[in-house]
């Protein structure tokens, strides 16, 4: 009996020790070396820009315990109009992408978003022009992650055919001269001209044409292009980029963020160049800026959201804004590094060199109403007969 009793005790000890070791192994994170459990948390993020998959994948490599639930919207406007009611219904994401055109003042007024830590942004050396659209009532309400500038894309042969200087258009008169050229020399029919196309964000382009505001000068030029010269097809803005890529128009006013797409799809079909808008360096360029707002949540999710915001200020993430999303990084030191690397690439240099001419625009409560008024005014102008 004594022998059987000892065998039973020894066996029980082995089983107990094995159980303890198994429990400890289950509690250890995959990297080992830490006996504290790592609870997973799911972070809800709403975005409208394409290309977020790469920076978010890099973030999850550093923080495998944070799962990202991404919802992608077709436009900044759609996201904004769903974000406000989601906050009221207490079903909002923890982070949401926002554009600089409108929205930050009404979101700040809800009391449901968290201001960005000034000490962290100062240390990151973010562009002041990128921060300005998100500063309201003395606080920074969104972290600027990147932005873009308006550019003129144009077929290379138009400059020589219009007998213009090799460095492009000196004025809007030069743009008009190039856009009015016939597609083939000798043809004079209005429908056979190269023409000008303007992309979707009409108020933004009008602001930059007008030297920072959608002035009467901008509206006068717009009307001249549509009616007096016939070089701008009315109400065709959604097709502007594809029309340029497919060789249907010779001059395109669009965002610098479209450059990777345009380069990829044009390939070697024809030679094209880019330039900043005429006189923009002297009057200032109003950039389009993308930011992230943080919405109040439970402590664990707020901490995870802070980790992602910190990651987006890292140089690696900022470089990905350019290489994978086409945005000018918000950090000035990263822009300078990319500019040095791109010194021999004329198109990239044209974009990075614009950082010295950026002019930030302060937000207002009625930004969205102003945006819609300018859009409607331009669309009505285009519909009117000569």
N, C-alpha and C positions, 0 to 999 in steps of 0.2 A: 504493500500500500504506500509506503514512504517513497519508493521509486516512482510509482505512478503519479504521486502527488508532485514530486519534483519535475517530472516531465511536463505535467500540466502547467506548472508555474512558469517554466522556461518558455514553453510555447506561447503562453499568454503575453509574456514580456516581449517576445519577438513580434507578435501581431500588433501590440501597442506601439512599439517603436516604428514599425513600418507605417502604421496609420499616421503618426505624428509627422514623419518625413514626407508622406504624400500630401498632407495638408499644407505643410510649409512650402513644398514645391508649387502647389497650386496658387499660393499667395504671392509668389515672386513674379515681378514683371519679366518680360521676355529678355531684357538686357542683363538680368541678374544683378547681384551686388546690392540690392535694396530689399529689405524684408517688409516694406510698407506696401499695402495694396494700392493699385492705381485704378480708381474707378473711371469708367468711360463716361463721356458726356457728348451729347449730340448738339451741334451748333447749326441753327437754321440761318442760311444766308441767301438773300435775294439779289440777283444781278441782272443787268441787261446787256452788258458788253460780252462779246465773244472772246474766248481764249482764257477764261478763268480756270480751266481744268489744270493747266500746268502749274501756276503758282499755288493753287490749293493742294495739288498733289505733293509739291515740295514742302508745304506747311505740315501736311500729315506725316511726312517722313520724320520731321522733328518732334511732332506731337501725335504719336499713334493712338493715344488714349482719347483724342478729340475726333469724333466723327463729324463730317460736314454734310449737311442736307441742303443741297443747292437747288434753288428754283430760278430758272432763267426766263425773263420776260422779253417780248419782242421789241420793246422800246422803253426809254426812260420815262416817258409819259404814262405808259400803262402801269409800270411799277409804282410810280408816285401815286396814281389814283387808287391803287389797291392798298398801298401802305397806310394811308391815312385812316381808312375804315378798319384795317386790321389792328391798328393801335387802339382804336375806340372799342373794338370787340375783344381786346386782350388776346389776340392770336397772332401778333406780329412776330417777325423773325428777330433774331438777336443782332444781326447786321444787315444793312441794305445799301446797295450802291445808289448814289444820287448824282445827277449832273448839276453843273453850276448855273444853268439857265434859270431855274426857278425851284422853289420848294423848301429851301433850308429855313427861312423865317417862319413859315407856318408849322413846320415840324418842331422847331425850337419852342414855339408857343404852346404846343401840346403838353410840355413838361415831361414828356416820355422818352426823350433822347438824352444821352450823356455827353457833356462837353469833353473835348479832347484835352489831355494833359499838356499844357503849354511847355512845361519843362522838357518833356519827351520830344515834342516837335521842334523846339529850339535846338536841342542836341542833334536832331536829324538834319538840320539845315534845309528845311523845305523852302521851295520858291515862294516868296511873298505874294506874287501875282496868283499863284495857285491856292494860297490860303485865303486870300481876300474874299472870294465869293462865298466862303463858308463861315466868315466871321460876322456875327450878329449880336448886338447888345453886349459887346465887349468880350465875347467868348467864341472859340472855334468849335463849331458843332459837327463838323465832318472832317475826317482825315483825308486830305488830298493824296491820291495815289498816282495820278498821271493826268496828262491832258493833251490837247492838240491845238493846232493853229489853222486858219484858213489858208489855202494855197490855190494858185492857178496852175493847172496841169495843161500842157499844150503840145501839139504835134511839133516836132523839131523843125520841119520844113517851113512852117508858117512864118518864122522870124525872118528867114532869108527872102522868102517870097514877098513879104510885106516891106522889105528893105529896112528892117529894124536892127539896132545894135545886137551883137551876139549874146549879150547877157539878158535879153528878154525885153519885156514891156516897161517903158518908162512912165507911162500914164494910161488911164482908161481909154484915151483916144487910140493908143497903140493896140490895146486889146480889141477895140472895135474894128480897127483896120484889118487885123489878122482874122477875126471871126467872119468878116464880110468877104473874105477871099473866096473865089469859086473853087470847088473841089478839084476841078480840072481846069487848067489854064485855057482861056478862050470861051468858057461857059459863063453866062451872065444871069441865068435864071435864078430868082431868089431861093428857090428850093434846092439849088445846087451849091449853096455856099456852106462853108465849114461850120459856122454858127458857134454860139456860146451856150453852155448848159450849166445850171446852178443846182446843187444838191439840196437835200430836204430841209435842213435847219435854216429856213429863210430869214428869221429875225437876226440870227447870229451873223450871217453873211451881210445883211443890211447894216448892222452895227459896225462891222469892220470896213465896209465900203464907205460909210459915213464918218469914219475917223473916230469910232468909239461909241457913237449913238446912231440909231436909225433916223438920221436927219433927212430934211427935205432934199438935200443933195443926193442922198442914196435913192430916194423915191424917184427923183427926176431922172437919174441915170437908168434906173430899172425900167421906167416908162419909155425912155428913149430906145433901149435895147429891144423891147417888145414891139413897140408900135412904129416909131420913126425909122429905125434901122432894120427891124425884122430879123435880128440875129439871135433872139431868145424866144424859144418856143413856149407859148403860155401853158401853164399847168402841166408841165412834163418833168417835174423835179424828181419824182421817184425813179425815173429811168435815166437820170443824168449820168451816173457812173457807168452803167452798162452801155449807154450810147457812146461814151468816150472810148471805152474798151473795144467796142465793136466797130469803131471807125465811123460813126454816124455824125459826130460833132468833133470840132478841132480844138476847142478850148473848154475846160471844165473848171468851175469854182467848187472846191470840195475841201474836206478835212485832211490834215496830214495823216490822220489815223487810217485813211483809205489807201495810203501808198503801198503797203505790202500786197493788198488785194489787187490793185491796179498793175503792179509790176508782175505779179504771178500770172494774171490772165492775159496781159498783153504779150508777155514773153518777148519774142523777136518779131512780132507782126509789124511793128513800126517803131520809130524812135520818138520818144517824148521827153520833155523836160518839165521841171517845176520851178516856181518862183513865189516869193511872198507877194502880197497884194501891192499894187503901186502906191507909193507914199506911206505905206504902213510903218516902216521903220522910223519915220519922223513923227507920226501922230500916235503911234502905239498900237499894239496888237491885243485885242481882247481874246484870251484863250478860252477854249471849252475845257472845263476841268471835271474829272471824275473823282468822287470821294466815297467814303464809307461812313455811314452813321450807325451809332450803337444805340439800340433800344433797350430800355430797362427790362431786366428779367431776374430769375433766381440767381443767387450768388455764384453757383458753380458755372452757369452759362455765361454770366458776366465776366468771370475770370477767363473762360475759354475765349470769349470775344476779345478781351484785352490782349491775349496771346497772339491772336490773328492780326490785330492792329499793329502790335509791335513788330511782327514778322513783316508786314507790308512796308515798314520803314527801314528794313534791312536792305543793304546794297544788292544782295542777290535777288530779292523779290522786285526791287526797283528796276533792275536790268531786265527782268522778265516782262515788265510792263512794255518795254520797247520791243524786245525780240519776239514776244508771243502775242502781244495785243496791239502793237503799233502806237502806243501812247508815249509821249515825252515824259520821262520820270519826274516825279515831284521833287526829288532830292537834287539840289544843284550840283553837288560833287559828282553824282552819278552821270548827270548830263555832260559835265565837263570831260569825264573819262570817256564816255561814248563819243563825244565830239573829237577827241584826240584820236580815237581808234578809227573814226570815219572821215578823217581829214582829206583822204584821197577820193572819197565817195561824194560827188557833188550834191546829189539829192539829199542824203542824210545830213550833210553839213548845212544845207539851206535851212533845214528844220531846226537843228540844234543851235545854230547861230542866232536864231530868233529869240532865244531866251533873254537876251539883253534888251529887247524891245517890248516885252510883255507888259500889259497894263491891266491890273486886276480891277474887277467891277464889284462894288458893294452890293449885297443882297437887299431886297425890299419885300415887304409883305405881299405886295400886288404884282410880283414878278411874273407869275403865271398869267394874270389878266393882261399885262403889257405884252407878253409873248403872243397871246392869242390875238390881241388887237393888231399887232404888226403883221402877223400871218394873214389875217383876214383882209387887211388893207392892201397887201401885196397881191393876194389872190384876186381881189376885186379889180385892182389896177390891171392885172393881166387879162381879165375877162372883158374889160371895156374895149369898145371899138375905137379906132383912131379918131 
